[in-house]
Amino acid sequence: MSNELHYLELVDIGQRIRRKELSPVEVTQAQLDRIEKVDGALKSYVIVMAEQALADARQAEAEIAKGRVRGPLHGVPVAVKDLCWTEGVATAAGMALYRDFVPTEDGTAVRKLREAGAVILGKLQLTESAYADHHPTVTPPVNPWNAAHWSGASSSGSGVATAAGLCYGSLGTDTGGSIRFPSAANGLTGLKPTWGRVSRYGAFELAATLDHIGPMTRSAADAGAMLGAIAGADPKDPTASLAPVPNYLAGMQRGLRGLRVGLDPRWNEGVDAATATAMAGALAAVRELGAEVREVSFPDPTQVIADWFPLCGVEAAVVHEATYPARKEMYGPALAGVLDLGRAQSGMDYQKIVLRRQAFSGRVREMFEGIDLLLMPAQGVASPTLERMLSFGEDAELMSAMLRCTCPLDMSGSPTLTLPGGFTEAGTPVAFQFVSRHFEEELLVRAGWAFQQATDWHQRHPAL
């Protein structure tokens, strides 16, 4: 199997498997060999499920040989963030406390991946309970582009493994930016769906009304294929939307011509030069592809960013009520800090946050009355170094530049697609994002596909 196949897109690998140019067993074994060779240095996997992955690959191969093709993911090796339940396989959620927790069933997103015929290679590392920092006992995954740079949080393992060619796509989660940050850091296409588009059943919570599960991939088409597999109603999660799931790949070739793309010029204030350059390039491509660019005014996110922390804290404190503070010694300082913040809020504090969040979400909906898509940075500082991220909690400028692009869209539940759009002088990726109305992810896939037909940023990979 060619060394270059590990960097192919998920949809392409799936097509080659269906044409019987490659076998699922061959591809899976090659991925397992590459994980063994490369991941010792990158630390993206918590658990590699080699035996089960090969068994699933053999089943997929037999089904495809008989003409029973389940869809674009059939026989394709993927991996999942280690807060997604996997039957019979430990799911620690990045926590020392849950290292021995073994679910008796798959979470819904994992089950749906299996039903789509995907081969699950293993479980990917994350920050503690999907909050800001890795537990002190965990070695954070290493950015494959440059080890001195941040690999993103909290879906760090998902970002690193997918970028490094250790799976063809992965599941991440986003509560305050955790699909978008590691997608930007590692040069991936990450799709944060509308809140409720994907069932959260069997995924360890950080904050229930903020958590989004979505794909992290190498292209918009890959993201659409994965989302199509995991989205939809779920009787085990009454908050999952009952809306039908479209074929996200069916209309993606329609392009951007005639669409209205909103841009708030204030997004260029306070971003670094690499981000500004990527945004300018994205804007030029959007215009060249025939979209109408309209100036918009994005609602002031200052208050909802400030509110995100106590809201996340309250919801996380409910999740951890049985073990925190009773077993505080098992918790790292960052997670303990947000739990303490949440426990300190009064009912009145919480209700004020809820009301401000609802008002902000309404203003976002109103803004979309005049546009189809919003173009904005994925983060205000492109590819920060690990050294700079050490001061994140004390560096108000850095915190604002990063969070103003992510937290507000978790507070509003809006779907976003993060796309690579350039590189820094250090050779690390830079990203921007499209945002759409709720449940218009097919428009995001369409826009992302059009951009990626006109550019090649997503086709560049770390030299590993």
C-alpha positions in Angstrom: 0.0 0.0 0.0 1.5 3.3 -1.0 2.8 5.6 1.7 0.7 8.4 0.3 -2.7 6.6 0.8 -2.7 7.6 4.5 -3.2 11.2 3.5 -6.1 10.6 1.1 -9.5 11.9 1.8 -12.1 9.7 3.5 -14.5 9.8 0.5 -11.7 8.9 -1.9 -10.6 5.9 0.2 -14.3 4.8 0.4 -14.6 5.0 -3.4 -11.5 2.9 -3.9 -12.7 0.3 -1.5 -16.1 0.1 -3.3 -14.3 -0.2 -6.6 -12.3 -3.0 -5.0 -9.0 -1.2 -5.8 -8.3 -1.5 -2.0 -9.6 -3.8 0.6 -10.8 -2.6 4.0 -8.5 -5.1 5.7 -5.5 -3.8 3.7 -6.3 -0.1 4.5 -7.0 -0.9 8.2 -3.8 -2.8 8.7 -1.8 0.0 7.0 -3.4 2.5 9.4 -2.6 0.3 12.4 1.0 0.0 11.2 1.3 3.7 10.8 -0.2 4.4 14.3 2.5 2.0 15.7 5.2 3.7 13.8 4.2 7.4 14.3 2.0 7.8 17.3 4.6 7.0 19.9 5.8 10.6 19.4 2.5 12.2 18.7 0.4 10.7 21.6 -2.9 11.1 19.8 -4.4 7.7 20.8 -5.4 6.6 24.2 -6.4 3.1 23.1 -5.9 1.3 19.8 -8.6 -1.2 19.1 -6.6 -3.3 16.6 -8.2 -6.7 17.0 -11.8 -5.3 16.8 -10.8 -3.0 13.9 -9.5 -5.8 11.8 -12.5 -8.0 12.6 -14.8 -5.1 11.5 -12.7 -4.6 8.4 -13.0 -8.2 7.4 -16.8 -8.0 7.9 -16.9 -4.8 5.7 -14.8 -6.6 3.0 -17.2 -9.6 3.0 -20.3 -7.3 2.7 -18.8 -5.2 -0.1 -17.8 -8.3 -2.0 -21.4 -9.4 -1.9 -22.6 -6.0 -3.2 -24.0 -4.9 0.2 -22.5 -1.4 0.4 -23.7 0.7 3.3 -22.5 4.1 2.1 -19.4 6.3 1.8 -17.9 5.3 5.1 -18.2 1.5 4.5 -14.8 -0.1 5.3 -13.1 3.2 6.0 -10.9 3.5 9.2 -11.9 6.3 11.6 -11.4 7.1 15.2 -13.4 8.7 18.0 -12.7 11.1 20.9 -12.3 9.2 24.1 -15.5 10.6 25.7 -17.6 8.6 23.2 -18.8 5.4 24.8 -17.4 2.2 23.1 -18.9 -1.1 24.2 -16.4 -3.1 26.1 -13.6 -0.6 25.7 -12.6 1.9 28.4 -13.8 5.5 28.0 -11.9 7.8 30.3 -13.0 11.3 29.0 -9.4 12.5 29.8 -10.0 11.9 33.5 -7.9 9.9 36.0 -11.2 9.2 37.7 -12.7 7.2 34.8 -9.7 5.3 33.5 -11.4 2.0 34.4 -14.9 3.0 33.2 -16.0 0.4 30.5 -19.3 1.2 28.8 -21.8 -1.7 28.2 -23.0 -0.1 25.0 -21.8 2.2 22.2 -22.8 5.9 22.4 -25.2 6.8 19.6 -22.7 8.6 17.4 -20.3 5.5 17.6 -23.2 3.1 17.0 -24.2 5.1 13.9 -20.6 5.1 12.6 -20.6 1.3 13.0 -24.0 1.0 11.2 -22.5 3.1 8.4 -19.8 0.4 8.1 -16.9 2.5 9.4 -14.0 0.7 11.0 -13.2 2.3 14.4 -9.4 2.2 15.0 -9.5 3.4 18.6 -10.0 6.2 21.1 -8.4 9.6 20.9 -6.9 11.7 23.6 -8.6 14.8 25.0 -8.4 17.4 27.7 -9.8 16.5 31.2 -13.5 16.1 30.8 -13.2 18.1 27.5 -12.4 21.3 29.4 -9.4 23.5 28.8 -6.3 21.6 29.9 -5.1 18.0 29.9 -5.1 16.2 33.2 -1.6 16.5 34.9 -1.0 12.8 34.4 -1.7 13.0 30.6 0.9 13.9 28.0 -0.8 16.2 25.5 -0.9 15.2 21.8 1.8 16.8 19.8 1.1 19.1 16.8 2.4 17.2 13.8 3.3 20.4 11.9 5.5 21.8 14.7 5.9 20.3 18.1 6.4 23.8 19.6 2.9 24.8 18.7 -0.5 24.2 20.3 -2.4 21.1 19.1 -5.7 22.6 20.2 -8.2 21.7 22.9 -10.1 19.7 23.8 -10.3 17.4 20.8 -6.5 17.4 20.6 -6.1 13.8 19.8 -8.7 13.9 17.1 -6.9 16.8 15.4 -3.5 15.3 15.6 -4.5 11.8 14.5 -6.5 13.0 11.5 -3.8 15.5 10.4 -1.0 12.9 10.8 -2.7 10.3 8.7 -3.5 8.0 11.6 -7.2 7.8 10.7 -9.3 9.1 7.7 -11.7 11.1 10.0 -12.5 11.4 13.6 -15.2 12.5 16.0 -14.6 15.6 18.1 -16.8 17.7 20.4 -17.2 21.4 20.7 -18.4 23.2 23.9 -16.3 26.4 23.6 -14.3 25.8 20.4 -13.0 22.2 20.7 -13.7 21.1 17.1 -12.6 24.5 15.7 -9.4 25.0 17.7 -7.8 21.6 16.9 -9.0 21.7 13.3 -7.4 25.1 12.9 -4.2 24.0 14.7 -3.8 20.9 12.6 -5.0 22.0 9.2 -8.3 20.1 9.1 -11.9 20.7 8.0 -14.0 20.5 11.1 -17.8 20.7 11.2 -19.6 21.8 14.4 -23.2 21.0 13.7 -26.3 22.8 15.0 -26.8 21.9 18.7 -29.2 18.9 18.6 -28.3 17.8 15.1 -26.2 14.9 16.5 -27.4 12.9 19.5 -25.3 13.4 22.7 -26.3 10.1 24.2 -23.3 8.1 25.3 -20.9 11.0 25.2 -19.5 12.2 28.5 -20.8 15.7 29.1 -18.9 18.8 29.8 -21.9 21.2 29.6 -25.1 19.8 28.2 -26.6 22.8 26.5 -23.2 23.7 24.9 -21.9 20.4 23.8 -21.8 19.6 20.1 -20.5 16.3 18.5 -19.1 16.6 15.0 -16.6 15.3 12.4 -13.0 16.4 12.0 -11.7 15.5 8.5 -9.5 16.5 5.6 -12.2 18.0 3.4 -15.7 19.4 3.3 -16.9 16.4 1.5 -15.5 14.1 4.2 -17.2 16.2 6.9 -20.5 15.9 5.0 -20.1 12.2 4.7 -19.4 11.7 8.4 -22.1 14.1 9.5 -24.6 12.2 7.3 -23.8 9.0 9.2 -24.1 10.3 12.7 -26.8 13.0 12.5 -30.5 12.4 13.3 -33.2 11.7 15.9 -32.4 9.4 18.8 -35.0 8.1 21.3 -32.2 7.9 23.9 -31.6 11.7 23.6 -34.8 13.7 23.5 -32.8 16.9 22.7 -31.7 15.4 19.4 -33.6 17.1 16.5 -36.4 15.2 14.7 -35.7 17.0 11.5 -34.8 14.7 8.6 -31.1 14.3 7.7 -30.3 15.4 4.2 -27.7 13.9 1.9 -25.0 16.5 2.6 -23.0 15.5 -0.5 -25.9 15.6 -3.0 -25.9 19.4 -3.6 -22.3 20.4 -2.8 -21.3 20.9 -6.4 -23.8 23.7 -6.8 -21.1 26.2 -5.7 -21.3 29.6 -4.2 -22.8 31.6 -7.1 -25.8 33.6 -6.0 -25.3 33.1 -2.3 -25.0 36.0 0.1 -21.9 35.9 2.4 -21.8 38.2 5.3 -18.6 39.8 6.6 -18.2 42.0 9.7 -15.2 44.2 9.0 -14.6 44.4 12.7 -13.3 40.8 12.7 -10.1 42.1 11.2 -9.5 44.1 14.3 -7.3 42.4 16.8 -6.3 39.4 14.7 -2.8 38.7 13.8 -1.2 39.1 10.4 -1.5 35.4 9.4 -5.2 35.3 10.2 -5.8 38.6 8.4 -4.1 37.2 5.3 -6.1 34.0 5.4 -9.3 35.9 5.8 -8.4 38.1 2.8 -7.7 35.1 0.7 -11.0 33.4 1.7 -12.9 36.6 0.9 -11.2 36.9 -2.5 -12.1 33.2 -3.3 -15.7 33.7 -2.2 -16.0 36.7 -4.6 -14.3 34.8 -7.4 -16.7 31.9 -6.9 -19.7 34.2 -7.5 -21.0 34.9 -4.1 -22.3 38.4 -3.1 -20.4 39.7 -0.1 -22.5 41.9 2.3 -21.3 43.9 5.2 -23.0 42.8 8.4 -22.7 43.7 12.1 -22.3 40.6 14.2 -23.9 41.0 17.7 -21.5 42.2 20.3 -20.2 38.9 21.9 -18.4 40.5 24.9 -21.1 39.5 27.4 -21.8 36.0 26.2 -18.1 35.2 26.2 -18.0 36.3 29.8 -21.1 34.3 30.5 -19.8 31.2 28.9 -17.5 30.4 31.8 -20.0 30.4 34.7 -22.6 28.7 32.4 -20.2 26.0 31.5 -19.2 25.8 35.2 -22.8 25.3 36.4 -23.6 22.7 33.8 -20.3 20.9 34.5 -20.9 21.0 38.2 -24.1 19.1 37.7 -22.3 16.4 35.7 -19.6 16.0 38.4 -21.9 16.4 41.4 -21.3 12.9 42.7 -17.5 13.1 42.6 -16.7 16.8 43.0 -15.6 18.1 45.5 -15.8 14.7 47.3 -12.9 13.4 45.2 -11.2 16.7 44.4 -7.8 15.2 44.6 -8.5 13.3 41.3 -9.1 16.5 39.4 -6.7 18.8 37.6 -6.6 22.5 38.5 -8.3 23.8 35.3 -11.4 21.6 35.6 -11.6 22.0 39.4 -11.5 25.8 38.8 -14.5 25.9 36.5 -16.4 23.5 38.8 -15.8 25.8 41.7 -17.0 28.7 39.6 -20.1 26.9 38.7 -20.9 25.9 42.2 -20.5 29.5 43.3 -23.3 30.8 41.0 -26.8 31.5 42.5 -30.0 30.7 40.8 -30.5 34.3 39.9 -27.0 34.5 38.4 -27.8 31.5 36.3 -31.2 32.9 35.1 -29.6 36.2 34.0 -27.1 34.2 31.9 -29.9 32.2 30.3 -31.8 35.4 29.4 -28.8 37.1 28.0 -27.9 34.0 26.0 -31.4 33.8 24.5 -31.3 37.5 23.5 -27.9 37.0 21.9 -29.1 34.0 20.0 -32.1 35.9 18.7 -29.8 38.7 17.4 -27.7 36.1 15.6 -30.9 34.7 14.0 -31.9 38.2 13.0 -28.5 38.8 11.3 -29.0 35.8 9.1 -32.2 37.3 7.7 -30.1 39.1 5.1 -27.3 36.5 4.4 -26.9 32.8 3.8 -23.4 32.4 5.3 -21.1 34.3 7.6 -17.4 34.4 7.0 -15.2 34.9 10.0 -11.8 33.8 11.5 -11.6 30.5 13.3 -9.4 32.1 16.0 -7.8 35.5 16.3 -4.3 34.3 16.9 -3.1 31.7 14.3 -1.3 28.7 15.7 -0.1 30.0 19.1 3.0 28.4 20.5 2.8 26.1 23.6 4.8 28.7 25.5 2.3 31.4 24.7 -0.7 29.2 25.6 0.8 28.7 29.1 -0.3 32.3 29.9 -3.8 31.9 28.3 -5.7 32.4 31.6 -3.8 35.6 32.4 -3.4 37.0 28.9 -6.7 38.9 28.4 -5.7 39.9 24.8 -5.0 36.3 23.8 -8.1 35.0 25.5 -10.3 37.5 23.8 -8.8 36.9 20.4 -9.3 33.2 20.6 -12.7 32.9 22.3 -14.6 35.7 20.5 -14.5 33.5 17.4 -15.8 30.3 19.1 -17.7 30.7 22.3 -20.5 32.9 20.9 -21.4 30.2 18.3 -21.7 27.6 21.0 -23.9 29.9 23.0 -26.1 30.4 19.9 -25.9 26.7 18.9 -25.0 27.7 15.4 -23.4 25.3 12.9 -19.9 26.2 11.6 -17.3 24.7 9.2 -13.6 25.4 9.9 -11.4 25.4 6.8 -7.6 25.6 6.4 -6.8 28.8 4.5 -3.0 29.4 4.8 0.1 29.0 6.8 2.1 31.0 9.3 5.8 31.9 8.8 6.5 28.9 11.1 4.8 26.6 8.6 1.8 25.9 10.7 -1.8 26.1 9.5 -4.2 29.0 9.6 -8.0 28.7 9.4 -11.2 30.5 8.9 -14.8 29.4 9.3 -18.2 29.6 7.6 -21.3 29.9 9.8 -24.9 29.2 8.7 -28.4 29.3 10.0 -29.4 26.4 12.2 -29.7 23.0 10.4 -28.2 24.4 7.2 -25.1 22.3 7.4 -25.6 21.2 3.7 -24.9 24.9 2.8 -21.7 24.8 4.8 -20.5 21.6 3.1 -21.4 23.2 -0.3 -19.4 26.3 0.5 -16.5 24.4 1.9 -16.4 22.1 -1.1 -16.5 25.1 -3.5 -13.6 26.8 -1.6 -11.6 23.6 -1.6 -12.1 23.1 -5.4 -10.5 26.5 -5.9 -7.7 26.2 -3.4 -5.3 23.5 -2.2 -4.7 24.4 1.5 -6.5 21.3 2.7 -4.3 19.0 0.5 -1.1 20.0 2.3 0.0 17.6 5.1 2.7 17.4 7.7 5.9 15.6 6.6 5.9 12.6 8.8 
